[in-house]
Amino acid sequence: MLNNRVSRRNFIAGISATSAACLLSRAGPGAQEPGTDLSETRVNLVPDAPGRAPSYYCSWTTQVYDMALPLTVQQYADLPDDELTKRSERALDEVHVFGSHGQAREFYPRLRSDLYFLFDDGWEMGGAATFRLDEAKFPSFADNNLGRLNDAVRKLGWRGAAYWCSSPPGGEADRWIARLLKQYAVAYVKIDGGDTDFTLKKMTREFGAPTVFEHANGEPPLNGDWRSLGRVAPPKQGPARIEMLKGADVYRTYDTTTQLAIPTTLDRIAHLLAAAQGQSEIQALLNVDDEPYVSAALGCTVSILRHPVRSVPPGQVADVTSNGPRDVNRRLDEVTRAVLWQRLAEPYSAGRGFLRVGDDLLTDGWNFAPKDTWYKDVVGHTAFQSAPGRIARNLDLPEVAASGLKPFVLAARFPNGAVALATQGRIAGGEQWSEPRATVTLNLADASGPVGIFGRFDALTLVFDRPMVGQRFLAQDLAGSRAVDITRRVRTTGAKVTIPGEIIDDVGLANRTWDDISDPGLVLVRAGN
């Protein structure tokens, strides 16, 4: 049973960040005067219109949770290797999706117009790429009517239905699938292995279908030799990934362990972007799975796996897709902020622009117990994963200073002039989640903004291309609906503007959900002359 759902906020009105200064000047009586100290304005920096990025919510982790919930850790350990997968497949049905506590009915109401609802493994009958809806599980949608299934999802506010498959059959069977995708105008298909020559994609294009195809190079959830540094193989040793990247619409960086997801994902991203650098013909977007602030800071799409189910405290059942000290299922506000940031700064292709990667390698480690992971090869061992401490797309690397443990620091300049910056936490000592703060300096050059700021800082200095004297600065929790004037709380010295870490905390968490533990996330705009 699905129960104890945490309800989310309703939709809010929004306006374009580029209209901020104009709206302030027309706000009329009661509008805030320049320099007001953290005073609310009438300006909403988040646009009303849904984003166009092909991001989605994926049903899989909730399916696993629903099936793992009755299991003790020992019961899970005793299961045959594929038994939990089989049970989880059974948890994708009409009740679990559309029932009174179903995923499509209860999850992410504010973000549904931006996100596809992806039916993961378990929606098909007779195999993993039949594209025949299991009518026993979905009796209201007989005759394989994916059109009515899409309509039902859209009626609940979602952007539309998307579908998982694995290893399309090829030949005439692929042609039948392509016709089906055309017939029902299927917008998104996640291919979790197979179609390495993109036959299904090519056939679907021949029929003029609008389908976006996501591909991945299936690999273990840990990079390289996890007993040592745990690094991705360099491009010349990993040609399969690069060939897949060249032909995909979206390339997913693939599965990870919950505990070491950040360094695993970041090293894969650095590897892929380095291989794509200077190759403008590579049009694939990177999907970074369930790492919303990584997606926001590096111009990638996101596959939302975390969910608002609150049945038992984390770690007390075999929740092998979510266990860990970061407690990702209590970090749903991060999803809200990252997805709404995509309305301001749309993700862009891996081959666009240049990449800068720092030579400061950061390594995290985790001691894996049976309840921690579905990847049983690592249970009873300490695994390590490493990634560059700094990654920047189309910007100079940020400067980072910290007295102790350093965070990962990520930045990107977007084609529309927006800039994003994020810090990401660490696993310290093989057993503890840490959110270290640092003093960060980022050169924005002539980027016009807005600026998305995610994570925790001691202080953040933004370096512009001209003096900032006389400028006003508005900031807003991306989960909120009103900007505040922070001009008096920042320090301006020539072209440099320094924002204290406590201001990022105050503004970036101003609209937090009461029990949510997400890191801050805000948008900053200049509103002066």
C-alpha positions as CSV (number, residue, x, y, z in Angstrom):
1,M,0.0,0.0,0.0
2,L,1.0,3.6,-0.7
3,N,0.4,5.7,2.4
4,N,1.5,8.7,4.4
5,R,2.2,10.8,1.4
6,V,3.6,14.3,2.0
7,S,1.5,16.8,0.0
8,R,3.4,19.4,-2.0
9,R,2.7,23.1,-2.6
10,N,0.3,24.2,-5.3
11,F,1.4,25.9,-8.4
12,I,2.4,29.6,-8.2
13,A,2.3,32.4,-10.7
14,G,5.5,33.6,-12.1
15,I,7.1,36.1,-14.5
16,S,10.3,36.2,-16.5
17,A,13.5,37.2,-14.6
18,T,14.3,39.6,-17.4
19,S,11.2,41.6,-16.5
20,A,12.2,42.2,-12.9
21,A,13.5,45.7,-13.2
22,C,10.6,46.8,-15.3
23,L,8.0,45.4,-12.9
24,L,9.7,47.0,-10.0
25,S,9.5,50.4,-11.6
26,R,5.7,49.9,-12.2
27,A,4.9,48.3,-8.9
28,G,3.1,51.4,-7.7
29,P,2.3,52.4,-4.1
30,G,3.8,50.0,-1.6
31,A,6.7,48.9,-3.8
32,Q,10.0,48.5,-2.1
33,E,12.6,51.3,-2.3
34,P,16.1,50.6,-3.5
35,G,18.4,49.1,-0.8
36,T,15.6,47.7,1.3
37,D,17.0,45.1,3.7
38,L,15.7,41.6,2.7
39,S,12.3,43.2,1.9
40,E,9.8,41.3,-0.2
41,T,9.0,42.7,-3.6
42,R,6.0,42.1,-5.9
43,V,8.3,40.4,-8.4
44,N,8.3,36.7,-9.1
45,L,11.5,35.6,-10.8
46,V,10.2,32.2,-11.9
47,P,8.3,32.2,-15.1
48,D,4.7,30.8,-15.4
49,A,5.3,28.9,-18.5
50,P,6.5,25.2,-18.0
51,G,10.0,24.4,-19.0
52,R,10.8,22.6,-22.3
53,A,13.6,20.3,-21.0
54,P,12.8,16.6,-21.4
55,S,13.1,15.8,-17.7
56,Y,10.8,13.3,-16.0
57,Y,9.6,11.6,-12.8
58,C,10.5,7.9,-12.9
59,S,8.3,5.3,-11.1
60,W,11.0,2.8,-10.4
61,T,12.3,3.7,-6.9
62,T,8.8,4.0,-5.5
63,Q,8.0,0.6,-7.0
64,V,11.1,-0.9,-5.2
65,Y,10.1,0.9,-2.0
66,D,6.6,-0.5,-2.1
67,M,7.9,-4.0,-2.4
68,A,10.9,-3.7,0.0
69,L,8.8,-2.2,2.7
70,P,7.5,-5.5,4.2
71,L,11.1,-7.0,4.1
72,T,13.5,-7.0,6.9
73,V,17.2,-6.5,6.0
74,Q,17.8,-10.3,6.5
75,Q,14.8,-11.2,4.4
76,Y,16.1,-9.0,1.6
77,A,19.6,-10.6,1.9
78,D,18.1,-14.0,1.5
79,L,16.2,-13.2,-1.7
80,P,17.4,-14.6,-5.0
81,D,19.2,-11.9,-7.0
82,D,16.3,-11.0,-9.3
83,E,13.4,-11.5,-6.9
84,L,13.2,-7.9,-5.7
85,T,13.1,-6.7,-9.3
86,K,10.2,-9.1,-10.1
87,R,8.3,-7.9,-7.0
88,S,8.9,-4.3,-8.0
89,E,7.6,-4.9,-11.5
90,R,4.4,-6.1,-9.9
91,A,4.1,-2.7,-8.1
92,L,3.5,-0.8,-11.3
93,D,-0.2,-1.0,-11.9
94,E,-3.4,1.1,-12.2
95,V,-3.9,1.3,-8.4
96,H,-0.3,2.3,-7.7
97,V,-0.3,4.9,-10.5
98,F,-3.9,6.3,-10.6
99,G,-5.4,5.2,-7.3
100,S,-6.2,7.5,-4.4
101,H,-2.6,7.3,-3.2
102,G,-1.1,6.6,-6.6
103,Q,2.1,8.2,-7.8
104,A,0.6,10.1,-10.7
105,R,-2.2,11.5,-8.5
106,E,-0.1,12.5,-5.4
107,F,3.5,13.3,-6.5
108,Y,5.0,16.6,-7.5
109,P,1.8,18.6,-8.2
110,R,3.6,21.9,-8.7
111,L,6.0,20.4,-11.3
112,R,3.8,18.2,-13.3
113,S,3.5,20.5,-16.3
114,D,7.3,20.4,-16.6
115,L,7.8,16.7,-16.1
116,Y,6.9,13.6,-18.0
117,F,5.5,10.7,-15.9
118,L,7.7,7.7,-16.9
119,F,6.3,4.2,-16.5
120,D,9.4,2.1,-15.7
121,D,9.9,-1.6,-15.8
122,G,6.6,-3.5,-15.2
123,W,4.1,-1.7,-17.5
124,E,4.5,-4.1,-20.5
125,M,3.4,-7.6,-20.9
126,G,5.4,-10.4,-22.4
127,G,8.9,-8.9,-22.2
128,A,10.9,-5.7,-21.7
129,A,10.4,-4.1,-25.1
130,T,7.0,-5.3,-26.4
131,F,5.3,-1.9,-26.0
132,R,2.1,-3.8,-25.2
133,L,0.5,-2.5,-22.1
134,D,-0.2,-5.1,-19.4
135,E,-4.0,-4.9,-19.5
136,A,-4.3,-7.1,-16.4
137,K,-2.5,-4.4,-14.4
138,F,-4.2,-1.5,-16.3
139,P,-7.7,-2.8,-17.0
140,S,-9.1,0.6,-17.8
141,F,-6.8,1.0,-20.8
142,A,-7.6,-2.1,-22.8
143,D,-6.5,-2.6,-26.4
144,N,-3.0,-1.3,-25.7
145,N,-4.4,2.2,-25.9
146,L,-1.3,4.3,-25.0
147,G,-3.2,7.3,-26.1
148,R,-5.8,7.1,-23.4
149,L,-3.1,6.3,-20.9
150,N,-1.3,9.5,-21.9
151,D,-4.6,11.4,-21.6
152,A,-5.1,10.1,-18.1
153,V,-1.6,11.2,-17.1
154,R,-2.1,14.7,-18.7
155,K,-5.5,15.1,-17.0
156,L,-3.6,14.9,-13.7
157,G,-1.4,17.8,-14.8
158,W,1.6,15.9,-16.0
159,R,3.3,16.9,-19.3
160,G,2.6,13.5,-20.6
161,A,3.4,9.8,-20.4
162,A,6.9,8.4,-21.1
163,Y,7.9,4.7,-21.2
164,W,10.8,2.5,-20.2
165,C,12.0,-0.4,-22.4
166,S,15.1,-2.5,-22.6
167,S,16.8,-4.1,-25.7
168,P,14.3,-3.4,-28.5
169,P,13.9,-6.5,-30.7
170,G,15.0,-5.1,-34.0
171,G,13.8,-5.7,-37.5
172,E,10.1,-5.6,-38.3
173,A,9.3,-5.7,-34.6
174,D,11.0,-2.3,-34.3
175,R,9.0,-1.0,-37.2
176,W,5.8,-2.0,-35.5
177,I,6.9,-0.2,-32.3
178,A,7.9,2.9,-34.4
179,R,4.4,3.0,-35.9
180,L,2.9,2.7,-32.5
181,L,4.9,5.6,-31.2
182,K,3.8,7.6,-34.1
183,Q,0.1,6.6,-33.7
184,Y,0.0,7.7,-30.1
185,A,2.4,10.6,-30.3
186,V,4.6,9.1,-27.6
187,A,6.9,11.9,-26.5
188,Y,9.7,10.1,-24.6
189,V,11.1,6.6,-24.5
190,K,13.9,5.5,-22.0
191,I,15.9,2.7,-23.5
192,D,17.7,1.0,-20.7
193,G,20.1,-1.0,-22.8
194,G,20.2,-2.2,-26.4
195,D,19.4,-0.3,-29.7
196,T,23.1,0.5,-29.9
197,D,22.8,1.2,-33.6
198,F,19.7,3.5,-33.0
199,T,17.5,1.4,-35.3
200,L,14.3,2.2,-33.3
201,K,15.2,5.9,-33.3
202,K,15.8,6.0,-37.0
203,M,12.6,4.1,-37.9
204,T,10.6,6.4,-35.7
205,R,12.1,9.4,-37.4
206,E,11.1,7.9,-40.7
207,F,7.5,7.9,-39.6
208,G,7.7,11.5,-38.4
209,A,7.1,10.7,-34.8
210,P,8.1,13.4,-32.2
211,T,9.6,10.8,-29.8
212,V,12.7,11.8,-27.8
213,F,14.9,8.7,-27.2
214,E,17.1,8.3,-24.1
215,H,20.0,5.9,-24.4
216,A,22.5,4.6,-21.9
217,N,25.6,2.5,-21.8
218,G,24.7,0.0,-19.1
219,E,27.4,-0.4,-16.5
220,P,27.9,-1.2,-12.8
221,P,26.7,1.5,-10.3
222,L,30.3,2.2,-9.2
223,N,33.1,3.5,-11.5
224,G,36.3,1.7,-12.2
225,D,38.3,-0.1,-9.4
226,W,36.1,0.9,-6.4
227,R,38.6,-0.6,-4.0
228,S,41.0,2.1,-5.0
229,L,40.1,5.6,-6.5
230,G,37.1,4.5,-8.5
231,R,37.5,6.5,-11.7
232,V,35.8,6.3,-15.0
233,A,38.0,4.9,-17.8
234,P,39.3,7.7,-20.0
235,P,37.6,8.3,-23.4
236,K,40.0,6.1,-25.4
237,Q,39.2,3.2,-23.1
238,G,35.4,3.8,-23.0
239,P,34.4,4.1,-26.7
240,A,31.0,2.5,-26.2
241,R,29.8,5.5,-24.1
242,I,31.0,8.0,-26.6
243,E,29.4,6.3,-29.6
244,M,26.2,6.1,-27.7
245,L,26.5,9.8,-26.8
246,K,27.0,10.7,-30.5
247,G,23.7,9.1,-31.6
248,A,21.4,9.7,-28.6
249,D,18.8,12.5,-28.1
250,V,19.4,12.1,-24.4
251,Y,22.2,10.1,-22.7
252,R,21.7,9.0,-19.2
253,T,24.7,8.8,-17.0
254,Y,23.2,5.6,-15.5
255,D,22.6,3.9,-12.2
256,T,24.6,4.6,-9.0
257,T,24.6,3.7,-5.4
258,T,22.7,6.2,-3.2
259,Q,25.6,6.7,-0.9
260,L,28.3,7.5,-3.5
261,A,26.0,8.9,-6.3
262,I,27.6,12.4,-6.4
263,P,31.2,11.5,-7.2
264,T,30.1,8.6,-9.4
265,T,27.9,10.8,-11.5
266,L,30.3,13.8,-11.6
267,D,33.2,11.7,-12.9
268,R,30.9,10.3,-15.6
269,I,29.8,13.8,-16.6
270,A,33.3,15.1,-16.8
271,H,34.3,12.1,-18.9
272,L,31.4,12.6,-21.3
273,L,31.7,16.3,-21.6
274,A,35.5,16.1,-22.2
275,A,34.9,13.6,-25.1
276,A,32.2,15.8,-26.6
277,Q,34.1,19.1,-26.3
278,G,34.5,20.9,-29.6
279,Q,32.1,18.5,-31.4
280,S,29.1,20.7,-32.1
281,E,27.5,17.8,-34.0
282,I,26.9,16.0,-30.7
283,Q,23.4,17.2,-29.8
284,A,22.7,14.8,-27.0
285,L,21.6,16.2,-23.6
286,L,23.0,14.5,-20.5
287,N,20.5,13.2,-18.0
288,V,22.2,12.9,-14.6
289,D,19.5,10.6,-13.1
290,D,18.3,11.7,-9.6
291,E,20.8,14.5,-8.9
292,P,18.7,17.7,-9.3
293,Y,21.3,20.3,-8.2
294,V,23.9,18.7,-10.4
295,S,21.5,18.9,-13.3
296,A,20.8,22.6,-12.5
297,A,24.4,23.6,-12.2
298,L,25.7,21.8,-15.3
299,G,22.9,22.2,-17.8
300,C,21.6,18.7,-17.8
301,T,18.2,17.0,-17.6
302,V,17.0,15.1,-14.6
303,S,15.3,11.8,-13.9
304,I,13.5,12.2,-10.6
305,L,13.5,9.0,-8.5
306,R,13.0,10.3,-5.0
307,H,9.5,10.2,-3.6
308,P,7.4,11.6,-0.7
309,V,6.4,8.2,0.8
310,R,6.9,8.3,4.6
311,S,6.2,4.9,6.0
312,V,9.1,4.1,8.3
313,P,12.4,5.9,9.2
314,P,15.1,5.4,6.6
315,G,17.5,2.5,7.2
316,Q,15.0,0.4,9.0
317,V,13.9,-1.6,6.0
318,A,15.7,-2.9,2.9
319,D,15.1,0.3,1.0
320,V,18.1,-0.5,-1.2
321,T,17.5,2.4,-3.7
322,S,17.3,5.2,-1.1
323,N,19.1,4.2,2.1
324,G,22.0,6.4,3.1
325,P,22.7,9.4,5.3
326,R,21.8,12.0,2.7
327,D,18.2,10.9,3.1
328,V,17.2,11.9,-0.4
329,N,13.5,11.3,0.1
330,R,13.5,14.3,2.5
331,R,15.1,16.4,-0.2
332,L,12.2,17.0,-2.4
333,D,12.5,20.8,-2.4
334,E,15.7,20.3,-4.3
335,V,13.7,18.8,-7.1
336,T,11.3,21.8,-7.1
337,R,14.1,24.3,-7.3
338,A,16.1,22.4,-10.0
339,V,13.1,21.8,-12.2
340,L,11.9,25.4,-11.9
341,W,15.4,26.6,-12.7
342,Q,15.1,24.8,-16.0
343,R,12.4,27.4,-16.9
344,L,15.0,30.1,-16.6
345,A,18.0,28.1,-18.0
346,E,17.2,25.3,-20.4
347,P,19.7,22.3,-20.5
348,Y,22.0,22.3,-23.5
349,S,23.8,19.7,-25.6
350,A,27.0,18.0,-24.5
351,G,28.9,19.2,-27.6
352,R,28.2,22.9,-27.1
353,G,31.0,25.1,-25.9
354,F,34.0,24.2,-23.8
355,L,34.8,22.4,-20.6
356,R,37.1,23.2,-17.7
357,V,38.0,20.5,-15.1
358,G,40.0,21.1,-12.0
359,D,43.0,19.0,-11.2
360,D,41.9,18.7,-7.5
361,L,40.5,15.2,-7.2
362,L,38.1,14.5,-4.4
363,T,37.5,10.9,-3.1
364,D,34.5,9.7,-1.1
365,G,34.1,6.2,0.5
366,W,31.3,4.2,2.0
367,N,31.2,0.9,4.1
368,F,28.4,-1.0,2.5
369,A,26.0,-3.1,4.6
370,P,23.3,-5.4,3.2
371,K,20.6,-2.8,3.6
372,D,22.5,-0.2,1.7
373,T,22.4,-1.4,-1.9
374,W,21.0,-3.8,-4.5
375,Y,24.6,-4.1,-5.8
376,K,25.5,-7.2,-3.7
377,D,29.1,-7.4,-5.0
378,V,30.1,-4.5,-2.8
379,V,28.3,-5.6,0.4
380,G,30.8,-6.0,3.2
381,H,33.4,-3.8,1.6
382,T,34.5,-0.2,1.6
383,A,34.1,1.3,-1.9
384,F,35.7,4.6,-3.1
385,Q,34.6,6.9,-5.9
386,S,36.5,10.0,-7.1
387,A,35.7,12.9,-9.2
388,P,37.2,16.4,-10.1
389,G,36.5,18.8,-7.3
390,R,35.6,21.5,-9.8
391,I,33.8,21.3,-13.1
392,A,32.8,24.3,-15.3
393,R,31.0,24.5,-18.7
394,N,31.7,27.6,-20.8
395,L,33.2,29.4,-17.8
396,D,36.5,29.6,-16.0
397,L,36.8,27.3,-13.1
398,P,35.6,28.7,-9.8
399,E,38.1,29.4,-7.1
400,V,37.5,27.5,-3.9
401,A,38.9,28.0,-0.4
402,A,38.0,25.9,2.6
403,S,39.7,25.3,6.0
404,G,38.7,21.6,6.0
405,L,36.8,19.2,3.8
406,K,36.0,20.8,0.4
407,P,32.7,20.4,-1.4
408,F,32.4,19.6,-5.1
409,V,31.8,22.9,-6.9
410,L,30.1,23.0,-10.3
411,A,29.3,25.9,-12.7
412,A,27.9,26.5,-16.2
413,R,27.0,29.3,-18.5
414,F,23.9,28.7,-20.5
415,P,23.3,29.7,-24.1
416,N,20.7,32.4,-23.0
417,G,23.3,34.1,-20.7
418,A,22.2,32.5,-17.4
419,V,24.8,31.1,-15.1
420,A,24.4,28.4,-12.4
421,L,26.7,27.4,-9.5
422,A,26.4,24.6,-7.0
423,T,28.3,23.1,-4.1
424,Q,27.7,19.4,-3.4
425,G,28.2,17.5,-0.2
426,R,30.6,14.6,0.6
427,I,30.8,11.3,2.4
428,A,33.3,11.7,5.1
429,G,35.0,8.8,6.9
430,G,33.1,6.1,5.0
431,E,30.0,6.6,7.1
432,Q,28.9,10.2,7.4
433,W,27.2,12.7,5.1
434,S,28.8,16.2,5.3
435,E,27.9,19.5,3.7
436,P,31.2,21.4,3.9
437,R,31.1,25.1,3.2
438,A,33.7,27.0,1.2
439,T,34.5,30.5,0.0
440,V,33.9,30.5,-3.7
441,T,34.7,33.0,-6.4
442,L,33.2,32.8,-9.9
443,N,34.0,35.0,-12.9
444,L,30.8,35.6,-14.8
445,A,32.5,37.5,-17.6
446,D,29.8,39.2,-19.7
447,A,27.0,36.7,-18.8
448,S,23.8,38.6,-18.6
449,G,22.1,36.4,-15.9
450,P,20.0,35.3,-14.1
451,V,22.3,33.4,-11.7
452,G,21.2,30.2,-10.0
453,I,22.9,29.4,-6.7
454,F,22.6,26.0,-5.1
455,G,24.1,24.5,-2.0
456,R,25.9,25.9,1.1
457,F,28.7,28.5,1.1
458,D,30.8,30.4,3.6
459,A,30.6,33.2,1.0
460,L,30.2,33.6,-2.7
461,T,31.9,36.3,-4.8
462,L,30.6,36.9,-8.3
463,V,32.9,38.8,-10.6
464,F,31.1,40.8,-13.3
465,D,32.6,42.4,-16.4
466,R,32.0,46.0,-15.2
467,P,31.5,47.8,-11.9
468,M,28.3,47.1,-10.0
469,V,28.0,50.4,-8.2
470,G,24.3,51.5,-8.2
471,Q,23.0,48.0,-9.1
472,R,20.2,46.5,-7.1
473,F,20.1,42.7,-6.5
474,L,17.0,40.7,-6.1
475,A,17.0,37.1,-5.0
476,Q,14.3,34.4,-4.6
477,D,14.0,30.9,-3.3
478,L,13.3,29.0,-6.5
479,A,10.6,27.2,-4.5
480,G,8.9,30.5,-3.7
481,S,7.0,33.1,-5.5
482,R,8.4,36.5,-4.5
483,A,11.8,38.0,-4.7
484,V,13.5,40.0,-1.9
485,D,15.9,42.9,-2.3
486,I,19.3,41.9,-0.8
487,T,21.2,44.9,-2.0
488,R,22.1,46.1,1.5
489,R,23.2,42.6,2.5
490,V,25.8,42.1,-0.2
491,R,29.2,43.7,-0.4
492,T,30.1,45.5,-3.7
493,T,33.7,46.3,-4.6
494,G,34.1,47.4,-8.1
495,A,33.0,44.5,-10.3
496,K,32.9,42.1,-7.4
497,V,29.8,41.3,-5.4
498,T,30.1,39.1,-2.3
499,I,27.1,37.3,-0.9
500,P,27.5,36.0,2.7
501,G,26.6,32.3,3.1
502,E,23.9,33.1,5.6
503,I,22.1,35.2,3.0
504,I,22.2,32.2,0.6
505,D,20.8,30.1,3.4
506,D,18.1,32.6,4.4
507,V,16.8,33.3,0.9
508,G,17.5,29.9,-0.6
509,L,15.5,28.1,2.1
510,A,12.8,30.8,2.6
511,N,10.0,28.6,1.2
512,R,11.2,25.3,2.4
513,T,8.7,22.5,3.2
514,W,8.5,22.1,7.0
515,D,10.2,18.7,7.1
516,D,12.4,19.0,4.1
517,I,16.2,19.0,4.6
518,S,17.3,20.2,1.1
519,D,20.2,22.5,0.5
520,P,19.4,26.1,-0.5
521,G,18.5,27.0,-4.0
522,L,17.9,30.6,-5.3
523,V,17.9,32.8,-8.3
524,L,19.7,36.1,-8.3
525,V,19.1,39.0,-10.8
526,R,20.5,42.5,-11.2
527,A,17.7,45.1,-11.3
528,G,19.6,48.3,-11.6
529,N,20.6,50.5,-14.6
